[in-house]
Amino acid sequence: MNTTEEKIVARTEDLVKVYGEGSASVRALDGVSLALGAAELTAIMGPSGSGKSTLLHCMAGLDRATSGRVYVGDVDLGSLDEKRLTRLRRDKVGFVFQAYNLVPTLTAAENIALPMDIAGRNPDRAWMDGVIEAVGLRDRLRHRPAELSGGEQQRVAAARALVSRPEITFADEPTGNLDSRSGAELLGFMRRSVGEYGQTIAMVTHDPTAAGYADRVIFLSDGRIVDEMRAPTAERVLDRMKSLGS
């Protein structure tokens, strides 16, 4: 899929993020311009300290850019005050983090529905049922997080991110705490949510196997995009990461 011909869901223009001041400053992002197309799974990779999580956090509105622009749809995040930014994140953006961030006192079903409850919106029952079916947790919906495996908890978190049909979902090392089988189950779910349900996902990962599920891989080094790969395989990604010194 060519993002120049398809709808662009999120993009950055000459994005710069600097932490600290003066001689102690760190330029985490150094002029990143990136467009994420609709119904694509994009993996963002690079060595430790390359800026990949910073890029994700800036694009998701969790961190403010030092300069440059970040858009979700046609909305410039830099033009929003905190209240409107919070509303945009709630209504337009889904999140899947390495830490599951589930509410321990709620059941799996209640955790999945939580974003809709907070927003005061009734979920689309057919969509919610489809997400629950795709995530493979139909028989675990009444269990609380402590009664679920790590893989099940992460799939609950992924379903929670997608149940409100966000314009884009950002996933930061979503398989980082999972064993290979649970990781493969989660990645398969994410792949289906893109291919079958038209969702858009941007995923930071260090794992070439995880990147092999993506439509496109963006490679960062020292805060800059240095390469891009379409139709990636784990082997090709691993070879490219070796050349980056990861």
N, C-alpha and C positions, 0 to 999 in steps of 0.2 A: 504494500500500500504506500503510495507516494503522498506524503503530508502536504506537498504543494498543491495537490488536486483535491484533497479531502478537507473536511472541517478541522480547524485547529482548535483544540480544547484548552490548551495552556501554552504560554510561550514566555521567553525572556528576551530582552534586548540589551546587549552590552552590560550584563549583570555583574556588578562588583560588590563584594562583601569583605569588609576589613574589620578585624577584631583588634581592640586595643588602639593605642596612640603612639606616635613618635617612633622611637627606635624599638619599642616593644610591640609594634603593630604587626599583625599577620594578615596577609592578603589571601583569604580563603578562596575567593572566586575572583577571577581576573578577566572580566569582559566576556561572559558566557552568553551566547545567543542560541536559543534552542526552541524548537516548536514540537509539540506533542500532538499527533493526529488522533482523531476520534477512532474508537474501536481498535486501538493498538495497545500492545503490552511492550513497554520500553524498559530495558534494563540500563541502569547507570552504574558503571564500574570504574575502578581506578585504584591505585595504591593507597595505603593508609595516608591520610592527610591530603589527599588529592582534591577534596572539596565536595565529594559526592553527597554526603548527608547534608552539608550546608546548602547545596543546590536544591535538594528536595525540600528542606525546611523553608527556604525562601519562596519556592514555587507554591508551597502549600499555605503560605501566609502565616507560618509559625515564627518566622524571623524576618526582620525588615532588611531590605537591601541598603547598602551604603550609597550606591548610585546605579543607574540603569533602571529598567522597567520590568515588571512581572505582571502578566495578565492571566486571568482565568476567564475564558471566553473573551468578551470585549472589555472586561473590567480591569482597570489599572489598580493593582493592590496598593500602590503607593499613594493613591488619591483617597483612600478610605481611612476614617478614624477607627479607633479600636472597636467601637460598638458595631460599625458596619462591617469591619473585617471579621469579627466574630460571627456575625450573621451569615456572611458569605461562606465561611468555613463550615458552618452548620448546614447550610442549604445546598452548597455546590460541591463540597469536597468530602471524600472519605479517607480514613486513615487506618493503616495496619502497621503496628510497630512490633519490634522484636519482643518487647514486654507486652503481654497481651492486654493489660489495662482493663480487665473485666471487673465488674462489681461483684465481690464474693458472695453477697447476700441474695443476689438475683439468680434465677435459673438461666439456663442457656437461652431459652426462648425470650425471657425478659431482657437479657443482655442484648440480644439481636435487635429487639424492638426499641431499645433505649433511645437512640437518636431521634426516632420519630416521636416518642413520648415527650422528649425534651422540647422538640420543635412544636408540639401541640398538633401534630398532623396524624391522620389515620393512615396506616400503611396500606399499600395496594396488596390485598390479600393474595391475589394470584401471583404477583411478583415475589412476595415474601415466601410463599410456598415453593416457588421455583428455586429461589436462592437456598432455602433450607434443604430442598431435595438435592441440589447440586453440591452442597457442602457435605452431604452424607451424614447428617446428624439427627434425622427424624426421630430415632428412638432414644435420643439423649437430651431432648429439649427440656425435660423437667429436672435435669441434674444441675446442681450448682458447680461452679468452677473447680472446687476442691475434689469433686467426684469425677472430673474429666481428666484425660491424659493431656500432656502438653500439646500434642498434635490436635486433639479435639478442641482445646481452649483456643488455639490459634485459628482454627477453622471457624469457631464462633466469632472471633474478632474480625475475620475476613467477611463473614456473612453480615455482621453488624455494619461494616463499612459500606457494603453494597446495597443494603436493604432500602435505603432512601434514594436509590438510583442517582448517586452523585454524578456530576459532569466528569469528574476525574477522581481516582483513588490513588493516594500515595502510600507506598509500602517501603518501610525502612528495615532492611535485613529481616524480612518476615520469616525466613526459615532458619535464622541464626541459632535459635535455641531448640531446634527440632532434630530428631534423628532422621536418617535418610528416607525411611518409609513415610513418616509423617510429613516431611518436607515435600516429597513427591506428591502426596495427596493434596497438600495445600496448593502447590504449583499447578497441578492438574485442574483444580477448582478455579484458580485465577485465569488459566488459559481458556477454560470453558466460558467463564464469565465474559471474556473478551470476544471469543469466537462465536458463541451462541447467543449472548445477551447484549452484545454491542457496548460493553463497558470499556472504559479507558483507564489503564493502570500504568503508573511509573514506579519502578522498583529499584531501590538501591540494593546491590548485592555484591559480595566478594566471591561468590560461588559460580564457577563456569557452568556447572550443571544447571543451576537455577537460570542463568542467563540464556541457556539453550532453549528455554521455553518462550523466550521473547520474540517479537517480530523484528526488533531492532535493538542494538546495544550501542550506547554512547560511552566512550572512554574518556575519562578525565585524567589529567596529570598537572600538578601544580596550579590547580584552579582554572585550567583551560581545557576545552574540548580538543582532543588531539586525534580522534579517529571515530568512525562510525561503522557499524557492521549490520547488514541486512541478512535475514534468514540465518541467524547464527547457529553454530553447533558448539557443544561444550569443548570439543577439541580445538576448533578455530579460536574460540574465546581464550582458552588457556594459553595458546601460542601467543596471542596478542598481549595478554597480561604479562607474560614472561618478558616480552620486549619492553614493557613499561617499567620493569623492575619491581613488580608486585610480589 
